[in-house]
Amino acid sequence: MEKIKIAFYDTKDYDRDAFEEQCDPNEFEISYYDTRLSAETCKLAQGADAVCVFVNDTVDETVIKCLAGMGVKLVALRCAGYNNVDVKQAYGRLHVVRVPAYSPYAVAEHAMALLLTSIRRIHKAYIRTRDFNFSLNGLTGFDLHGKTVGVVGTGRIGCVFMDICRGFGMNIIAYDKFPKADLGVEYVSIDEIWARSDIISFHCPLTDENKNMVNASSIAKMKKGVVLINTSRGGLIDSEALLEGIKERKIGAACLDVYDEEANIFFHDFSGHIVNDDTLARLISMPNVIVTSHQAFLTREALSNIAATTLDNVRRFFAGETVANEVCYKCANLATCNQKHDRKCF
């Protein structure tokens, strides 16, 4: 049997380490590229059977036609979200698979870590004590116990985050377009999330419908001093509206692991350069904003699961088997999909 050739885009050291640990060299031949997939770099996949991509790779109509024209059969996302893939254009040309659950604990725990760091001023205390400054002035936080947390999105990650919040004695309300009946949580409208929550955490995919769901109008409905946590997708929050909410003292704190315009910034070292993004620069300069660079997924366990599931998706596809993790135009909205999912989508 011939090896399955994979063009692996946007490679980082931790990606290579995880995949090489899981990869059978007699089964797969992986070519690793530092560059992201785009119209300019798709030709690197010449001769490949599949491409492996991440959140900031571009898989639009131009790229899809380029890949399909070279004989590539499969786009293997090594992440859960697929908002960077034009699934409508991929249908009939390229199959798309993803990793829907690599470690909900990794992301949910990072969300709570951001929250605790922010409200207890741990990051500021760390910097002070490194300079032997042991003053407590300006470090007053607040208890999580008894506070109301609004969770937007009750998939695997959202559910784990809610479990963590229960451990802190928090009151939980939730919003999801497709509520689950057996969670034992109070589902409310999105407007109630805005109005009732002391803390709001986002755990939903980015769609055309919810893009910029946090905007000037929704911020106006929120409690004064609300804390926002986003470990999902940057496009859920209008960054300019967020800045205005912070400056008006409406938003008490923002904990961001994602950013709408992160594609050319996150995962790279710009410490010795000027970043040409005034919005991000202003956000980072705010004393009540914490930004991490799409780090929430980054645990040993998650990386191992991502590699194992991605390679299994590829293996099953080329073996002619049904791949449960396939995403396509018809299946994108699972609520209206009438396929039995006992075969490939096309």
C-alpha positions in Angstrom: 0.0 0.0 0.0 1.3 3.4 -0.9 1.9 6.0 1.8 -0.6 8.7 2.3 1.0 12.0 1.5 0.0 14.9 3.7 1.0 18.6 3.2 1.1 20.0 6.8 0.7 23.8 6.9 1.4 26.4 9.7 3.7 24.0 11.5 4.9 24.7 15.0 7.5 22.6 16.9 4.8 21.3 19.2 2.7 20.2 16.2 5.6 18.3 14.6 6.5 16.6 17.9 2.9 15.5 18.6 2.3 14.2 15.0 5.7 12.4 14.7 4.9 10.6 18.0 1.6 9.4 16.6 2.6 8.9 12.9 3.5 5.5 11.4 6.2 6.3 8.8 5.2 3.2 6.9 1.6 4.6 6.5 2.1 8.4 6.2 4.5 10.7 4.5 4.1 14.2 6.0 5.8 17.3 4.6 5.8 20.1 7.2 5.6 23.8 6.1 5.9 26.8 8.4 3.8 28.9 6.1 0.0 29.1 6.3 -2.2 27.7 3.6 -3.3 30.5 1.2 -3.8 31.1 -2.5 0.0 31.9 -2.7 1.1 28.7 -0.9 -1.4 26.0 -2.0 1.0 24.9 -4.7 3.2 23.4 -2.0 0.6 20.7 -1.7 1.5 19.4 -5.2 1.6 15.6 -5.1 -0.1 15.4 -1.7 -3.2 13.4 -1.1 -4.4 15.6 1.8 -3.6 18.9 3.5 -3.5 19.4 7.3 -4.5 22.9 8.4 -5.2 24.9 11.5 -7.4 27.9 12.5 -5.7 30.6 10.6 -5.1 28.8 7.3 -7.3 30.0 4.5 -9.4 27.4 2.7 -11.6 29.6 0.5 -12.9 29.1 -3.0 -9.6 29.9 -4.7 -7.6 27.6 -2.5 -10.1 24.8 -2.8 -10.0 25.0 -6.6 -6.2 25.0 -6.5 -6.0 22.0 -4.2 -8.7 20.0 -6.1 -7.0 20.8 -9.4 -3.8 19.2 -8.1 -5.6 16.1 -7.1 -5.8 16.7 -3.3 -8.7 14.8 -1.9 -9.0 15.8 1.7 -8.7 18.8 4.0 -7.9 17.6 7.5 -8.5 20.3 10.1 -6.5 19.7 13.3 -9.0 21.8 15.3 -12.7 21.8 16.1 -13.8 25.1 14.3 -14.1 25.3 10.6 -15.2 28.9 10.0 -12.0 29.3 7.8 -13.2 26.7 5.4 -15.7 27.5 2.6 -17.7 24.3 3.1 -20.1 25.2 0.3 -17.3 25.5 -2.3 -15.6 22.3 -0.9 -18.7 20.2 -1.5 -18.2 18.0 -4.5 -14.5 19.0 -4.7 -12.8 18.2 -1.4 -13.8 16.3 1.7 -13.3 18.1 5.0 -12.7 16.4 8.4 -12.0 18.0 11.8 -11.2 17.2 15.4 -14.4 18.0 17.3 -13.2 17.1 20.8 -9.5 17.0 21.5 -9.6 18.1 25.2 -12.5 20.2 26.4 -10.7 20.3 29.7 -7.8 22.2 28.2 -9.9 25.0 26.9 -12.3 25.2 29.8 -9.5 25.2 32.4 -7.7 28.0 30.5 -10.9 30.0 30.5 -11.1 29.7 34.3 -7.4 30.4 34.6 -7.9 33.7 32.7 -10.9 34.6 34.9 -9.1 33.9 38.2 -5.9 35.7 37.0 -8.0 38.7 36.0 -10.3 39.2 39.0 -7.6 38.4 41.6 -4.9 40.5 39.9 -2.5 37.6 39.9 -0.6 38.8 36.9 -0.1 42.2 38.5 1.0 40.7 41.8 3.5 38.5 40.0 5.1 41.5 38.4 5.2 43.4 41.7 6.7 40.7 43.8 9.4 40.0 41.2 10.5 43.6 42.1 10.1 42.9 45.8 7.0 45.2 45.9 4.7 43.5 48.4 2.0 46.2 48.5 -1.6 45.1 48.2 -2.9 48.4 47.0 -4.9 48.0 43.8 -5.1 44.2 44.0 -8.6 43.9 45.5 -10.7 41.3 43.6 -14.1 39.7 44.2 -15.4 36.3 45.1 -16.7 34.0 42.4 -19.0 32.2 44.9 -22.6 33.4 44.4 -21.9 35.2 41.1 -23.9 34.5 38.0 -22.0 33.2 35.0 -23.6 33.2 31.6 -22.3 30.4 29.3 -22.8 30.9 25.6 -22.5 27.5 24.0 -23.1 24.3 25.8 -21.1 21.8 23.8 -18.3 19.7 25.4 -16.2 22.7 26.4 -19.1 24.7 27.7 -20.3 21.8 29.8 -16.8 21.3 31.3 -16.6 25.0 32.1 -20.0 24.9 33.8 -18.8 22.0 35.9 -15.8 24.0 37.0 -18.1 27.0 37.8 -20.3 24.7 39.9 -17.2 23.9 42.0 -16.8 27.6 42.8 -20.5 27.8 43.9 -21.5 30.0 41.0 -25.0 30.4 39.6 -25.1 29.2 36.0 -27.3 30.3 33.2 -26.8 29.2 29.6 -27.7 30.0 26.0 -27.4 27.7 23.1 -29.2 27.6 19.8 -29.8 23.9 20.3 -30.3 23.4 24.1 -29.7 20.0 25.7 -32.4 18.6 27.8 -30.4 16.7 30.4 -27.8 19.2 31.5 -29.7 20.5 34.6 -28.9 24.1 33.7 -31.2 27.1 33.2 -31.4 28.0 29.6 -32.3 31.6 28.9 -32.4 33.9 25.9 -29.3 35.7 24.8 -30.7 39.0 26.0 -31.1 37.4 29.5 -27.4 36.3 29.3 -26.5 40.0 28.7 -28.7 41.4 31.5 -28.2 38.8 34.3 -24.6 37.7 34.1 -21.7 39.0 36.2 -19.4 37.0 34.0 -20.0 35.8 30.4 -17.9 33.0 28.8 -18.1 32.1 25.1 -17.8 28.5 24.0 -19.6 28.4 20.6 -18.4 28.2 17.0 -18.3 31.3 14.9 -21.1 31.5 12.3 -22.4 34.3 10.0 -25.4 34.5 12.5 -23.4 35.2 15.6 -20.5 37.2 14.2 -19.9 40.2 16.4 -22.7 39.1 18.8 -20.9 41.3 21.4 -21.4 44.7 20.0 -22.4 48.2 21.2 -26.0 47.2 21.4 -25.4 44.0 23.4 -22.8 45.7 25.7 -25.4 48.3 26.6 -27.7 45.5 27.9 -25.0 44.1 30.2 -24.4 44.7 33.9 -21.9 47.4 34.8 -18.6 45.7 35.6 -19.3 42.5 33.6 -16.3 40.2 32.9 -16.1 38.8 29.4 -14.1 35.6 28.6 -13.5 34.4 25.0 -11.6 31.2 24.3 -13.7 30.4 21.2 -13.3 32.6 18.2 -12.4 36.3 18.0 -15.1 37.2 15.6 -17.7 36.7 18.3 -16.7 40.1 19.7 -16.6 43.5 18.0 -13.2 44.7 19.2 -13.9 48.4 18.8 -17.2 48.1 20.7 -15.3 46.1 23.4 -12.8 49.0 23.7 -15.5 51.5 24.0 -17.3 49.4 26.7 -14.0 49.2 28.7 -13.4 53.0 28.4 -16.9 53.7 29.5 -16.3 51.5 32.6 -19.2 49.3 31.5 -17.0 46.2 31.0 -15.1 45.4 34.1 -12.6 43.1 32.5 -11.9 41.1 29.3 -10.1 37.8 29.1 -9.3 37.0 25.5 -7.5 34.0 24.1 -8.7 34.9 20.6 -8.9 38.0 18.5 -10.8 38.8 15.3 -7.7 39.9 13.4 -5.3 37.4 14.9 -4.3 35.6 11.7 -1.2 37.6 11.0 -0.2 38.1 14.6 -0.9 35.2 16.9 1.6 32.2 17.0 4.4 34.6 16.1 7.0 36.6 18.0 6.7 40.3 17.5 8.5 41.3 20.7 11.1 43.2 18.8 8.8 44.8 16.2 5.9 47.3 16.0 2.6 45.6 15.5 0.5 47.4 13.0 -2.8 46.7 14.7 -3.9 49.7 16.8 -7.0 48.0 18.1 -5.0 45.1 19.6 -2.4 47.5 20.9 -5.0 49.5 22.7 -6.7 46.3 24.1 -3.4 45.0 25.5 -2.6 48.4 27.0 -5.8 48.3 29.1 -5.1 47.4 32.8 -8.2 45.2 32.9 -7.6 43.2 29.7 -5.7 39.9 29.6 -4.7 38.5 26.1 -3.2 35.1 25.5 -2.4 34.0 21.9 -4.9 31.3 21.1 -3.2 29.2 23.8 -6.2 27.5 25.4 -5.9 24.3 23.5 -2.2 23.9 24.2 -1.7 20.9 26.6 0.2 17.7 26.1 -3.0 15.7 26.3 -4.8 17.9 23.7 -1.9 17.8 21.3 -1.7 14.1 21.5 -5.5 13.7 20.9 -5.4 16.2 18.0 -2.6 14.2 16.3 -4.3 10.8 16.9 -7.7 11.9 15.7 -6.4 13.8 12.7 -4.4 10.8 11.5 -7.3 8.5 12.2 -9.6 10.7 10.1 -7.1 10.6 7.2 -6.6 6.9 7.6 -10.3 6.1 7.5 -11.0 8.4 4.6 -8.4 6.8 2.3 -9.4 3.3 3.5 -12.9 4.1 2.1 -14.5 4.1 5.5 -17.1 6.5 6.9 -15.5 9.3 8.8 -17.7 10.5 11.6 -15.8 13.8 11.8 -16.5 14.8 8.2 -17.9 18.3 7.7 -19.7 19.4 4.6 -22.1 22.0 3.2 -25.1 19.8 3.7 -24.0 18.7 7.2 -22.9 22.1 8.5 -26.3 22.6 10.1 -26.8 19.3 11.9 -30.3 20.3 12.9 -31.5 20.3 9.3 -29.2 17.6 7.9 -31.3 14.6 6.7 -28.4 12.4 5.9 -27.9 9.1 7.8 -24.1 9.6 7.9 -23.4 6.0 7.0 -21.4 7.0 4.0 -19.2 9.8 2.6 -21.1 13.1 2.1 -20.5 13.0 -1.6 
